[in-house]
Amino acid sequence: MNTAADIAADLVRAKEVIVASHRLPDGDCIGSTLALTRALGQLGARVAAVIGDPVPEMYRFLPGSEDILLPDQVTFVPSLLVVVDCTDLERVAEGFGSWKQKVERVINIDHHTSNTLFGDFNLVDEEAAATGELIYAVLKEMDGLCIDSGIATALYTALVTDTGSFQFENCRARTLRIAADLLDLGADLALIREYLWENKPLLAIRLLAEVLPTLSLAYEGKVAWLVVKREVMDRLGAKGEHAEGLVNYPRSIAGVEVAAVFRELEPGVVKVALRSKKQVDVNEVAALFGGGGHRRAAGCLIRGSIEEAVEQVIRVVGDRLDHGGRVY
């Protein structure tokens, strides 16, 4: 495994770089990508940010978000590809794995337990609360770099979103120290607060109202889940970003150990978000279905009907609870 200093030494020499991250982007993905892109641009590199899907509206306040490209919009092949917050290259976009043959080298920076160590250089630390922590460590090793307000705002967004506002188990003393450093460096906390928690689209509230009646529990109330059908999304005109955070509702119920949201992306394709509190390693559950993530937060895609996806995943979760129970 490489160190932050190793990665920084390679990055400061780079002349042409693409910084890429995954489809269905979240705050850590976008914040980490933008922070590193801005830093490399400051050092004089020709750099582009690439993310597999459009940036959700709630993150468009971040400086540089308007310049993020989709994979098919890239107009040059760099010598260096940096992939952040991805377990493998295919998470950026289908077929993106072929980029490893196009570039001279690949740097992989991530904090997921399920990372495949696909890079020529790998900085992977599952103890990091967010990939943003690792990007911060790399930037601190770069001579001549000024971590300005834009970089600090992007990295603070990465941390605050992946830790559930510093509430989740993954938040450690190191995380809070970095957050304090970022505030000292000019992270715009008022702007972050406004867009992440005080600017929720009306569609997100309407979607929540439609989805809450699907709440189901099993195994003596230790497992809870919601179902989001494609028909509901289409009828409301909702996008994937409007479903972000839904899993926190079943997770917040007293006595629930594992929470899930089953969202139908298209007929026969279901996205599953999994969260746990103390007992169940949901990364192991997701891995059984080709997904991954962390012990307390993971996800996967399942081919089949939404009913089949619910039955399969809830059964596996129940096996890990190691006792029977009834659905009610």
KETORRO-233504 format. One line per field, with one value per residue (C-alpha): residue number from 1; z, x, y; residue in three letters. Coordinates in nm, 4 decimals, decimal comma. Layout:
num	NUM/...
pz	Z/...
px	X/...
py	Y/...
residu	ALA/...
//
This chain:
num	1/2/3/4/5/6/7/8/9/10/11/12/13/14/15/16/17/18/19/20/21/22/23/24/25/26/27/28/29/30/31/32/33/34/35/36/37/38/39/40/41/42/43/44/45/46/47/48/49/50/51/52/53/54/55/56/57/58/59/60/61/62/63/64/65/66/67/68/69/70/71/72/73/74/75/76/77/78/79/80/81/82/83/84/85/86/87/88/89/90/91/92/93/94/95/96/97/98/99/100/101/102/103/104/105/106/107/108/109/110/111/112/113/114/115/116/117/118/119/120/121/122/123/124/125/126/127/128/129/130/131/132/133/134/135/136/137/138/139/140/141/142/143/144/145/146/147/148/149/150/151/152/153/154/155/156/157/158/159/160/161/162/163/164/165/166/167/168/169/170/171/172/173/174/175/176/177/178/179/180/181/182/183/184/185/186/187/188/189/190/191/192/193/194/195/196/197/198/199/200/201/202/203/204/205/206/207/208/209/210/211/212/213/214/215/216/217/218/219/220/221/222/223/224/225/226/227/228/229/230/231/232/233/234/235/236/237/238/239/240/241/242/243/244/245/246/247/248/249/250/251/252/253/254/255/256/257/258/259/260/261/262/263/264/265/266/267/268/269/270/271/272/273/274/275/276/277/278/279/280/281/282/283/284/285/286/287/288/289/290/291/292/293/294/295/296/297/298/299/300/301/302/303/304/305/306/307/308/309/310/311/312/313/314/315/316/317/318/319/320/321/322/323/324/325/326/327/328
pz	0,0000/-0,0838/0,1542/0,1144/0,0620/-0,2212/-0,3960/-0,3486/-0,4942/-0,8076/-0,8433/-0,8247/-1,1300/-1,3383/-1,6407/-1,7631/-1,5213/-1,5098/-1,1653/-1,1853/-0,9494/-0,9426/-1,0797/-0,8563/-0,6977/-0,3306/-0,1256/-0,0644/-0,4303/-0,5531/-0,2763/-0,3072/-0,6868/-0,6859/-0,4114/-0,5891/-0,9302/-0,7933/-0,6202/-0,9337/-1,1410/-0,8878/-0,9413/-1,3170/-1,4448/-1,7238/-1,5307/-1,5810/-1,3329/-1,4512/-1,2702/-1,4034/-1,3642/-1,3517/-1,0265/-0,8089/-0,7611/-0,3877/-0,4581/-0,7373/-0,4895/-0,4765/-0,6728/-1,0004/-1,0010/-1,3263/-1,5002/-1,4096/-1,7234/-1,7992/-1,9196/-2,2865/-2,2751/-2,2107/-2,4986/-2,4047/-2,2750/-1,9833/-1,8665/-1,5183/-1,4104/-1,0444/-0,9305/-0,6002/-0,3804/-0,6141/-0,5389/-0,9061/-1,2389/-1,3638/-1,0919/-1,2902/-1,5919/-1,7834/-1,9954/-1,8075/-1,6999/-2,0439/-1,9431/-1,7518/-2,0896/-2,2236/-1,9524/-1,8212/-1,4631/-1,2334/-0,8775/-0,6581/-0,3488/-0,1505/0,1907/0,1028/0,2572/-0,0751/-0,2805/-0,5322/-0,5246/-0,9002/-0,9223/-1,0000/-0,6798/-0,4072/-0,1056/0,0524/0,4199/0,5432/0,8764/0,7060/0,7550/0,3985/0,0932/0,1643/0,4659/0,2381/-0,0185/0,2640/0,3746/0,0170/-0,0271/0,2996/0,1512/-0,1595/-0,1412/-0,2696/-0,2544/-0,0891/0,0472/-0,0262/0,0711/-0,2343/-0,1568/0,2129/0,1364/-0,0946/0,1587/0,4498/0,2377/0,1775/0,5508/0,6750/0,4268/0,4661/0,8465/0,8717/1,0105/1,2248/1,3898/1,2347/1,3819/1,1207/1,2686/1,4768/1,6547/1,3388/1,1378/1,3735/1,3781/0,9982/0,9991/1,2389/1,0162/0,7139/0,8949/0,9811/0,6122/0,5062/0,4547/0,4065/0,6755/0,6217/0,2507/0,3205/0,5841/0,3564/0,0580/0,2394/0,5107/0,4435/0,0702/0,0301/-0,2941/-0,2551/-0,4708/-0,2045/0,0571/-0,1779/-0,2522/0,1212/0,1687/-0,1045/0,0234/0,4010/0,3723/0,2239/0,5543/0,6499/0,9452/1,0086/1,2605/1,5689/1,4446/1,3935/1,0151/0,8440/0,4823/0,2304/-0,1333/-0,4096/-0,7323/-1,0708/-1,1259/-0,8200/-0,9324/-1,2818/-1,1595/-0,9356/-1,1834/-0,9137/-0,9741/-0,7829/-0,5819/-0,4375/-0,2822/-0,1092/0,2657/0,2623/0,4298/0,7403/0,8189/0,8778/1,0364/1,2964/1,4346/1,7880/1,7912/1,4220/1,3565/0,9743/0,7432/0,3669/0,0749/-0,2431/-0,5394/-0,8829/-1,1331/-1,4315/-1,4844/-1,3574/-1,1926/-0,8228/-0,6270/-0,2640/0,0090/0,3376/0,6800/1,0155/1,3709/1,5673/1,4799/1,1067/0,8556/0,5592/0,3387/0,3574/0,2684/-0,0297/-0,1490/-0,1882/-0,4542/-0,6279/-0,4295/-0,1406/0,0822/0,4565/0,7615/0,8475/0,5023/0,1751/-0,1410/-0,4470/-0,7680/-0,8089/-1,1365/-1,0961/-0,9658/-0,6617/-0,4768/-0,5503/-0,4362/-0,1060/-0,0430/-0,1177/0,0776/0,3832/0,4074/0,4017/0,6617/0,8795/0,8597/0,9983/1,2867/1,3740/1,4919/1,3465/1,3322/1,1436/0,8963/1,0154
px	0,0000/0,1240/0,1306/-0,0172/0,3372/0,3940/0,0760/0,1503/0,5002/0,3564/0,0749/0,2939/0,4861/0,1760/0,1059/-0,2242/-0,4663/-0,8214/-0,9800/-1,2730/-1,5356/-1,8466/-2,1975/-2,4864/-2,2536/-2,2754/-2,1117/-1,7844/-1,7480/-1,8126/-1,6263/-1,3165/-1,3126/-1,3504/-1,0931/-0,8243/-0,9087/-0,8862/-0,5558/-0,3965/-0,5164/-0,3593/-0,0288/-0,0487/-0,1687/-0,4178/-0,6924/-1,0528/-1,3050/-1,5175/-1,8141/-2,0359/-2,3674/-2,4730/-2,4118/-2,7271/-2,8737/-2,7972/-2,4205/-2,4096/-2,3111/-1,9595/-1,7020/-1,6185/-1,9210/-2,0415/-1,7231/-1,7524/-1,7697/-1,9491/-1,7184/-1,8171/-1,7356/-1,3620/-1,1586/-0,8050/-0,6263/-0,4018/-0,0838/-0,2384/-0,5842/-0,6789/-0,9867/-1,1391/-1,4038/-1,4426/-1,3964/-1,3140/-1,2906/-1,6270/-1,8007/-1,7180/-1,9110/-1,9657/-1,6580/-1,4421/-1,2144/-1,0515/-0,8955/-0,6296/-0,4853/-0,5016/-0,3097/0,0443/-0,0651/-0,3667/-0,3855/-0,6593/-0,7679/-1,0546/-1,1879/-1,4171/-1,3517/-1,4372/-1,1765/-1,0016/-0,6643/-0,6848/-0,4372/-0,0685/-0,0577/-0,3149/-0,4034/-0,6895/-0,7776/-1,1045/-1,0524/-1,0975/-1,4465/-1,4523/-1,2288/-1,2121/-0,9926/-0,7393/-0,7480/-0,6772/-0,3784/-0,2427/-0,2880/-0,1059/0,1984/0,2084/0,4711/0,3532/-0,0179/-0,2603/-0,5695/-0,8080/-1,1715/-1,2986/-1,0913/-1,1789/-1,5517/-1,5414/-1,3557/-1,5783/-1,8777/-1,7150/-1,6680/-2,0022/-2,2065/-2,0249/-2,0415/-2,4088/-2,3158/-2,0443/-2,2929/-2,2031/-1,9714/-1,7058/-1,6501/-1,3324/-1,1222/-0,9092/-1,2197/-1,3172/-0,9633/-0,9612/-1,3032/-1,1714/-0,8663/-1,0928/-1,3012/-0,9796/-0,8839/-1,2079/-1,4677/-1,7981/-2,0101/-2,3078/-2,3192/-2,2852/-2,5593/-2,7958/-2,7654/-2,7449/-3,0090/-3,2089/-3,2723/-3,4473/-3,6497/-4,0257/-4,0109/-3,7988/-4,0699/-4,3430/-4,1425/-4,0990/-4,4761/-4,5327/-4,2677/-4,3240/-4,6433/-4,4294/-4,2415/-4,2073/-4,0411/-3,9199/-3,7296/-3,8981/-3,8523/-3,4768/-3,4962/-3,6876/-3,7103/-3,8788/-3,9665/-3,9436/-4,1055/-4,0195/-4,3843/-4,3783/-4,0586/-4,1983/-4,5350/-4,3730/-4,0993/-3,8429/-3,4749/-3,2343/-3,1103/-3,4591/-3,4318/-3,1030/-3,1287/-3,4462/-3,2628/-3,2148/-3,5878/-3,6104/-3,2645/-3,3856/-3,6569/-3,5932/-3,4860/-3,3925/-3,0481/-3,0523/-3,2324/-3,2711/-3,4195/-3,5072/-3,5304/-3,6336/-3,4015/-3,5731/-3,7796/-3,5687/-3,2953/-3,3118/-3,0668/-3,0375/-2,9044/-2,8157/-2,7352/-2,6715/-2,6126/-2,4013/-2,4371/-2,4574/-2,1776/-2,3820/-2,0722/-2,0755/-2,4448/-2,3951/-2,0943/-2,3158/-2,5055/-2,2015/-2,1944/-1,9922/-1,9119/-1,8527/-1,9533/-2,2295/-2,3176/-2,3189/-2,5181/-2,5674/-2,7665/-2,9932/-3,1341/-3,4945/-3,8213/-3,8316/-4,0266/-3,7521/-3,4853/-3,6625/-3,7119/-3,3479/-3,1820/-3,4071/-3,3573/-2,9785/-2,9949/-3,2146/-2,9616/-2,6994/-2,9238/-2,9180/-3,2716/-3,6181/-3,8966/-4,2046/-4,2744/-4,5353
py	0,0000/0,3499/0,6457/0,9919/1,1215/0,8688/0,9793/1,3486/1,3116/1,1528/1,4046/1,7155/1,5915/1,5223/1,7396/1,5925/1,4280/1,3038/1,2726/1,0320/0,8978/0,6839/0,6800/0,7904/1,0484/1,1447/1,4180/1,2328/1,1395/1,4944/1,6764/1,4574/1,4860/1,8638/1,9212/1,7204/1,8687/2,2229/2,1467/1,9990/2,2934/2,5267/2,3429/2,3969/2,0588/2,0177/1,8440/1,7371/1,5982/1,3055/1,1510/0,8742/1,0602/1,4282/1,6145/1,6230/1,9691/1,9719/1,9630/2,2212/2,4919/2,3444/2,5464/2,3726/2,1417/2,2982/2,1811/1,8117/1,5963/1,2727/0,9924/1,0345/1,4083/1,3639/1,5070/1,3982/1,0918/1,1893/1,0243/0,9877/0,8729/0,9266/0,7365/0,8442/0,6813/0,3794/0,0119/-0,0566/0,1249/0,0016/0,2040/0,5190/0,3974/0,0780/0,0135/0,2659/-0,0168/0,0001/0,3330/0,1435/0,0413/0,3991/0,5836/0,5405/0,4806/0,4778/0,6101/0,4635/0,6629/0,5123/0,4100/0,1184/-0,2220/-0,3863/-0,1942/-0,4235/-0,2375/-0,1861/0,1019/0,1131/0,3192/0,2504/0,4613/0,2687/0,3063/0,1570/0,3326/0,6711/0,8103/0,9427/0,9500/1,3229/1,2428/1,0741/1,3555/1,6002/1,3895/1,3897/1,7652/1,8339/1,6573/1,8794/2,1508/2,4858/2,4048/2,6442/2,4705/2,7561/2,8068/2,6180/2,3078/2,3259/2,3576/2,0550/1,8403/1,9438/1,8433/1,5045/1,4506/1,5793/1,3753/1,0432/1,0634/1,1605/1,5028/1,3404/1,1038/0,7664/0,5055/0,5863/0,9340/0,9339/1,1931/1,2253/1,3113/1,5919/1,7309/1,7444/1,9114/2,1761/2,2310/2,2756/2,5365/2,7232/2,7045/2,8713/2,5990/2,7829/2,6190/2,8522/2,7648/2,3912/2,4016/2,5905/2,3588/2,0249/2,0735/2,3891/2,3623/2,0278/2,0052/1,9768/1,6628/1,4924/1,5549/1,4336/1,1199/1,0582/1,0885/0,8277/0,5882/0,5879/0,3778/0,0967/0,0631/-0,3034/-0,4747/-0,8273/-1,0370/-0,8932/-0,5385/-0,5636/-0,5188/-0,2386/-0,1318/0,0954/0,0270/0,2886/0,1747/0,3207/0,4098/0,6367/0,8104/0,8633/0,9891/1,2475/1,3342/1,2477/1,1721/0,9513/1,2495/1,2952/0,9476/1,0275/0,9835/0,7743/0,4862/0,6997/0,6797/0,3040/0,3148/0,5659/0,3366/0,2133/-0,1505/-0,1657/-0,3137/-0,3197/-0,0774/-0,0943/0,0939/-0,0943/0,1455/0,0262/0,1956/0,0352/-0,2796/-0,5680/-0,3575/-0,2692/-0,0524/-0,1585/0,0719/-0,0993/0,0455/-0,1221/-0,0049/-0,2552/-0,6218/-0,6925/-0,6280/-0,5034/-0,4957/-0,8764/-0,8791/-0,6477/-0,8501/-1,1575/-0,9617/-0,8141/-0,4902/-0,3567/-0,0633/-0,0535/-0,2560/-0,0099/0,1266/-0,0624/-0,1171/-0,3324/-0,3741/-0,6752/-0,8038/-0,9104/-0,7740/-0,5501/-0,8204/-1,0741/-0,8304/-0,7694/-1,1408/-1,2287/-0,9491/-0,9616/-1,3379/-1,2956/-1,0198/-1,2404/-1,5228/-1,2881/-1,1887/-1,5601/-1,5954/-1,6295/-1,3806/-1,2824/-1,0042/-0,7588
residu	MET/ASN/THR/ALA/ALA/ASP/ILE/ALA/ALA/ASP/LEU/VAL/ARG/ALA/LYS/GLU/VAL/ILE/VAL/ALA/SER/HIS/ARG/LEU/PRO/ASP/GLY/ASP/CYS/ILE/GLY/SER/THR/LEU/ALA/LEU/THR/ARG/ALA/LEU/GLY/GLN/LEU/GLY/ALA/ARG/VAL/ALA/ALA/VAL/ILE/GLY/ASP/PRO/VAL/PRO/GLU/MET/TYR/ARG/PHE/LEU/PRO/GLY/SER/GLU/ASP/ILE/LEU/LEU/PRO/ASP/GLN/VAL/THR/PHE/VAL/PRO/SER/LEU/LEU/VAL/VAL/VAL/ASP/CYS/THR/ASP/LEU/GLU/ARG/VAL/ALA/GLU/GLY/PHE/GLY/SER/TRP/LYS/GLN/LYS/VAL/GLU/ARG/VAL/ILE/ASN/ILE/ASP/HIS/HIS/THR/SER/ASN/THR/LEU/PHE/GLY/ASP/PHE/ASN/LEU/VAL/ASP/GLU/GLU/ALA/ALA/ALA/THR/GLY/GLU/LEU/ILE/TYR/ALA/VAL/LEU/LYS/GLU/MET/ASP/GLY/LEU/CYS/ILE/ASP/SER/GLY/ILE/ALA/THR/ALA/LEU/TYR/THR/ALA/LEU/VAL/THR/ASP/THR/GLY/SER/PHE/GLN/PHE/GLU/ASN/CYS/ARG/ALA/ARG/THR/LEU/ARG/ILE/ALA/ALA/ASP/LEU/LEU/ASP/LEU/GLY/ALA/ASP/LEU/ALA/LEU/ILE/ARG/GLU/TYR/LEU/TRP/GLU/ASN/LYS/PRO/LEU/LEU/ALA/ILE/ARG/LEU/LEU/ALA/GLU/VAL/LEU/PRO/THR/LEU/SER/LEU/ALA/TYR/GLU/GLY/LYS/VAL/ALA/TRP/LEU/VAL/VAL/LYS/ARG/GLU/VAL/MET/ASP/ARG/LEU/GLY/ALA/LYS/GLY/GLU/HIS/ALA/GLU/GLY/LEU/VAL/ASN/TYR/PRO/ARG/SER/ILE/ALA/GLY/VAL/GLU/VAL/ALA/ALA/VAL/PHE/ARG/GLU/LEU/GLU/PRO/GLY/VAL/VAL/LYS/VAL/ALA/LEU/ARG/SER/LYS/LYS/GLN/VAL/ASP/VAL/ASN/GLU/VAL/ALA/ALA/LEU/PHE/GLY/GLY/GLY/GLY/HIS/ARG/ARG/ALA/ALA/GLY/CYS/LEU/ILE/ARG/GLY/SER/ILE/GLU/GLU/ALA/VAL/GLU/GLN/VAL/ILE/ARG/VAL/VAL/GLY/ASP/ARG/LEU/ASP/HIS/GLY/GLY/ARG/VAL/TYR
//
